[in-house]
Amino acid sequence: MNSKIYICSFANLYLLPALKRFYNQAIEMNIFEDIFLYEELNLGKDFTNHFNDKLNYNVRGFGYWCWKPYIILKSLEKIKDGDILVYADTGCHLKKEYIDKMKNYIECAEKYEIVAFELRIPDKFYTKSDLFNYFNVLNNKEITDTNTRCATSLIIKKTDKTIRFVNEWLRVFYDNFNLADDTPSVIKNLDGFIEHRHDQSIFSILSKLYNAKAITNFEDGKEPINFSRDKRGMYSDIIYKITWLIPFKNLRWKLKNILFNKFNNVFYKRLKKLSNSK
């Protein structure tokens, strides 16, 4: 590998403990030239002003993950043409014992420019028709009926093509945020539709239009990037200690969700009050 390798991720302030864990694991991988970490206070002012009502703890994905293509684009701006950028959600675990497989993925990115990880479910199950229509692929079964690519992690080589790719991903949020959020589709959804997957739905369609390399069979746990969704935040330990004695699993999870929402609301209100006082 002749390219320099970089990695980026994002967490809101509540999830900073997870971001710290992610950073330490990235260091241990001993492959990254630099690690670009973003949180809500170092997103660009123009971006945060535009999506001010979306970048909120009470909104799914802290704004339906609109920040994801934004931080990927910002990270690509920091590296040279031909270098490689890895994106992974903060909830992922990076496993140094599988570094050789990571190098194989990076070699794929050097050849194909975009590497995506593919799930065994078609896009039409998790993408609303309005978004298919936006990309003029509503009647294209090579897009709608083929396996979805997850946006939990991806690997990109910096080229003019991949810059266009990420810009198109981000542009959807600016053009019509309803295409990304949970607003019901105006056009009837395709057979088998379950729910919309927001930034991932956009990414999956684009990855096919841009002929990304799809990686399959990556869910056995023996991966350099483990999609574990470990998003333990500031109050996680307290909440787990409060609920662990409850014998019924469903009741335990319901109480955890209630407590997480309560703590998040308190944290968010205090943060807003602090920001407004400056």
C-alpha positions as CSV (number, residue, x, y, z in Angstrom):
1,M,0.0,0.0,0.0
2,N,1.5,3.3,-1.1
3,S,-1.5,5.5,0.1
4,K,-1.7,7.1,3.5
5,I,-4.6,5.8,5.5
6,Y,-6.9,8.0,7.7
7,I,-10.0,7.4,9.7
8,C,-12.9,9.6,10.9
9,S,-15.9,9.4,13.2
10,F,-18.4,11.6,15.0
11,A,-20.2,11.7,18.4
12,N,-22.5,14.1,20.1
13,L,-21.3,15.3,23.5
14,Y,-23.3,12.6,25.3
15,L,-21.3,9.9,23.5
16,L,-17.8,11.4,24.0
17,P,-16.8,8.4,26.2
18,A,-17.5,6.1,23.2
19,L,-15.5,8.5,20.9
20,K,-12.6,8.2,23.3
21,R,-12.7,4.4,23.3
22,F,-12.9,4.6,19.4
23,Y,-9.8,6.8,19.3
24,N,-7.8,4.5,21.6
25,Q,-8.7,1.5,19.4
26,A,-7.7,3.5,16.2
27,I,-4.3,4.2,17.8
28,E,-3.8,0.5,18.5
29,M,-4.5,-0.4,14.9
30,N,-1.2,1.4,14.1
31,I,-2.2,2.0,10.5
32,F,-3.7,5.4,10.4
33,E,-1.7,8.5,9.5
34,D,-4.2,10.7,11.4
35,I,-7.5,10.3,13.2
36,F,-10.2,12.9,12.5
37,L,-12.8,13.1,15.3
38,Y,-15.8,15.4,15.2
39,E,-18.4,16.3,17.8
40,E,-21.3,18.7,17.7
41,L,-19.2,21.8,18.8
42,N,-16.7,21.5,16.0
43,L,-19.0,21.1,13.1
44,G,-18.9,24.1,10.7
45,K,-21.0,27.1,11.6
46,D,-22.8,27.3,8.2
47,F,-23.7,23.6,8.5
48,T,-25.0,23.8,12.1
49,N,-27.0,27.0,11.3
50,H,-28.7,25.3,8.4
51,F,-29.6,22.2,10.3
52,N,-30.0,23.8,13.7
53,D,-33.5,22.3,14.3
54,K,-32.3,18.8,13.2
55,L,-29.0,18.5,15.2
56,N,-30.9,17.7,18.3
57,Y,-30.7,15.0,20.9
58,N,-34.4,14.3,20.5
59,V,-34.0,13.7,16.7
60,R,-33.0,10.2,15.5
61,G,-29.3,10.0,14.7
62,F,-28.7,13.5,15.9
63,G,-30.3,14.9,12.7
64,Y,-30.9,11.7,10.8
65,W,-27.2,11.3,10.4
66,C,-26.9,14.4,8.1
67,W,-23.5,15.0,9.7
68,K,-22.1,11.8,8.3
69,P,-21.5,12.8,4.7
70,Y,-20.5,16.3,6.0
71,I,-17.7,15.0,8.2
72,I,-16.5,12.6,5.5
73,L,-16.3,15.4,3.0
74,K,-14.4,17.6,5.5
75,S,-12.0,14.8,6.2
76,L,-11.4,14.2,2.5
77,E,-10.5,17.9,2.2
78,K,-7.7,17.4,4.7
79,I,-6.0,14.5,2.8
80,K,-4.2,14.3,-0.6
81,D,-5.6,12.8,-3.8
82,G,-5.1,9.0,-3.8
83,D,-5.1,8.7,0.0
84,I,-7.6,6.5,1.7
85,L,-10.3,7.5,4.3
86,V,-12.0,5.0,6.5
87,Y,-15.3,6.1,8.1
88,A,-16.8,4.1,11.0
89,D,-19.6,4.9,13.4
90,T,-18.4,5.6,16.9
91,G,-20.3,2.5,18.1
92,C,-18.0,0.3,16.1
93,H,-15.1,-1.5,17.7
94,L,-11.8,-1.5,15.8
95,K,-9.9,-4.8,16.2
96,K,-6.2,-4.8,15.7
97,E,-6.0,-8.6,15.5
98,Y,-7.7,-8.5,12.1
99,I,-5.5,-5.8,10.7
100,D,-4.5,-8.0,7.7
101,K,-8.2,-8.0,6.6
102,M,-8.3,-4.2,7.0
103,K,-5.3,-4.0,4.6
104,N,-7.2,-6.2,2.1
105,Y,-10.2,-3.8,2.3
106,I,-7.8,-0.8,1.8
107,E,-6.3,-2.5,-1.3
108,C,-9.9,-2.9,-2.6
109,A,-10.5,0.9,-2.1
110,E,-7.2,1.7,-3.9
111,K,-8.6,-0.3,-6.9
112,Y,-12.4,0.5,-6.8
113,E,-12.3,3.9,-5.0
114,I,-15.4,3.1,-2.8
115,V,-15.8,0.1,-0.6
116,A,-19.2,-0.6,0.9
117,F,-20.4,-3.4,3.2
118,E,-23.5,-5.2,1.9
119,L,-26.4,-6.7,3.9
120,R,-28.6,-9.6,2.8
121,I,-31.8,-7.5,2.4
122,P,-33.0,-5.5,-0.7
123,D,-33.0,-1.8,-0.7
124,K,-36.8,-1.7,-1.3
125,F,-37.4,-3.0,2.2
126,Y,-35.6,-0.1,3.8
127,T,-35.9,2.8,1.4
128,K,-39.0,4.9,0.7
129,S,-40.1,5.4,-2.8
130,D,-39.7,9.2,-2.8
131,L,-35.9,8.7,-2.4
132,F,-35.8,6.1,-5.3
133,N,-37.8,8.6,-7.4
134,Y,-35.3,11.5,-6.5
135,F,-32.5,9.4,-8.0
136,N,-34.7,8.3,-11.0
137,V,-34.3,4.6,-10.0
138,L,-37.8,3.8,-8.8
139,N,-38.3,1.3,-11.6
140,N,-34.8,0.1,-11.7
141,K,-34.7,-3.4,-10.0
142,E,-30.9,-3.4,-10.2
143,I,-31.1,-0.8,-7.5
144,T,-34.4,-1.4,-5.7
145,D,-34.2,-5.2,-5.5
146,T,-30.5,-5.7,-4.9
147,N,-28.9,-5.9,-1.5
148,T,-28.6,-2.7,0.6
149,R,-25.2,-1.3,1.6
150,C,-24.9,-0.2,5.2
151,A,-23.5,3.3,6.1
152,T,-22.1,2.1,9.4
153,S,-18.6,2.0,7.9
154,L,-17.1,2.6,4.4
155,I,-13.7,3.1,2.8
156,I,-13.0,5.8,0.2
157,K,-10.1,6.7,-1.9
158,K,-9.9,10.5,-2.5
159,T,-10.5,11.2,-6.2
160,D,-12.7,13.6,-8.1
161,K,-15.3,10.8,-8.5
162,T,-15.5,10.2,-4.7
163,I,-15.7,13.9,-3.9
164,R,-18.7,14.0,-6.3
165,F,-20.2,10.9,-4.6
166,V,-20.1,12.4,-1.1
167,N,-21.3,15.8,-2.3
168,E,-24.3,14.1,-3.8
169,W,-25.0,12.2,-0.6
170,L,-24.9,15.4,1.4
171,R,-26.9,17.4,-1.2
172,V,-30.0,15.2,-0.5
173,F,-30.2,16.6,3.0
174,Y,-30.1,20.2,1.6
175,D,-32.4,19.6,-1.3
176,N,-35.2,17.9,0.6
177,F,-34.7,16.7,4.2
178,N,-38.0,14.8,4.0
179,L,-36.2,12.3,1.7
180,A,-33.9,11.4,4.7
181,D,-36.2,11.6,7.7
182,D,-39.3,9.5,8.7
183,T,-41.8,11.6,6.7
184,P,-44.1,9.2,5.0
185,S,-43.4,8.7,1.3
186,V,-45.8,10.6,-1.1
187,I,-45.3,7.8,-3.7
188,K,-46.5,4.4,-2.7
189,N,-43.6,2.3,-1.2
190,L,-42.5,-0.8,-3.0
191,D,-43.7,-4.3,-1.9
192,G,-42.1,-5.5,1.3
193,F,-41.2,-2.0,2.6
194,I,-40.5,-2.0,6.4
195,E,-39.0,1.4,7.3
196,H,-36.7,4.0,5.9
197,R,-33.0,4.0,6.8
198,H,-32.2,7.7,6.3
199,D,-28.5,8.4,5.5
200,Q,-28.0,4.7,4.7
201,S,-30.8,4.6,2.1
202,I,-29.1,7.5,0.3
203,F,-25.6,6.0,0.6
204,S,-26.8,2.6,-0.6
205,I,-28.4,3.9,-3.8
206,L,-25.4,6.1,-4.6
207,S,-22.9,3.3,-3.9
208,K,-24.6,1.3,-6.7
209,L,-24.8,4.2,-9.1
210,Y,-21.1,4.8,-8.5
211,N,-20.2,1.1,-8.8
212,A,-18.7,0.7,-5.4
213,K,-17.1,-2.5,-4.4
214,A,-19.5,-4.5,-2.2
215,I,-18.1,-6.6,0.7
216,T,-20.3,-9.5,1.8
217,N,-20.0,-12.0,4.6
218,F,-18.5,-9.5,7.1
219,E,-20.8,-10.2,10.0
220,D,-19.0,-13.1,11.7
221,G,-17.3,-10.9,14.3
222,K,-13.8,-11.6,12.8
223,E,-13.5,-8.2,11.3
224,P,-11.2,-5.2,11.7
225,I,-14.3,-3.0,12.0
226,N,-16.9,-4.7,14.2
227,F,-20.4,-3.3,13.8
228,S,-21.2,-3.6,17.5
229,R,-23.2,-0.4,18.0
230,D,-21.5,0.2,21.3
231,K,-22.7,3.7,22.2
232,R,-22.3,3.8,25.9
233,G,-22.5,7.4,27.0
234,M,-22.0,9.5,30.1
235,Y,-24.9,8.0,32.0
236,S,-24.8,4.4,30.7
237,D,-23.2,2.9,33.8
238,I,-25.7,4.6,36.1
239,I,-28.6,3.3,34.0
240,Y,-27.3,-0.2,33.8
241,K,-26.9,-0.4,37.6
242,I,-30.4,0.9,38.1
243,T,-32.0,-1.7,35.8
244,W,-29.9,-4.8,36.0
245,L,-32.0,-6.3,38.9
246,I,-35.2,-6.3,36.9
247,P,-35.8,-10.0,35.9
248,F,-38.0,-9.4,32.8
249,K,-35.9,-8.5,29.7
250,N,-38.6,-6.6,27.9
251,L,-39.4,-4.5,31.0
252,R,-35.7,-3.9,31.6
253,W,-35.2,-2.6,28.1
254,K,-38.3,-0.3,28.3
255,L,-37.0,1.2,31.5
256,K,-33.6,1.7,30.1
257,N,-35.0,3.5,27.1
258,I,-37.1,5.7,29.4
259,L,-34.1,6.6,31.5
260,F,-31.8,7.2,28.6
261,N,-34.4,9.6,27.1
262,K,-34.8,11.4,30.5
263,F,-31.0,11.8,30.9
264,N,-30.6,12.9,27.3
265,N,-33.3,15.6,27.7
266,V,-31.7,17.0,30.9
267,F,-28.2,16.9,29.3
268,Y,-29.5,18.6,26.1
269,K,-31.3,21.4,28.0
270,R,-28.3,22.1,30.1
271,L,-26.1,22.2,27.1
272,K,-28.5,24.6,25.3
273,K,-28.6,26.8,28.3
274,L,-24.8,26.9,28.5
275,S,-24.5,27.7,24.8
276,N,-27.1,30.5,25.0
277,S,-25.3,32.1,27.9
278,K,-22.1,32.6,25.9
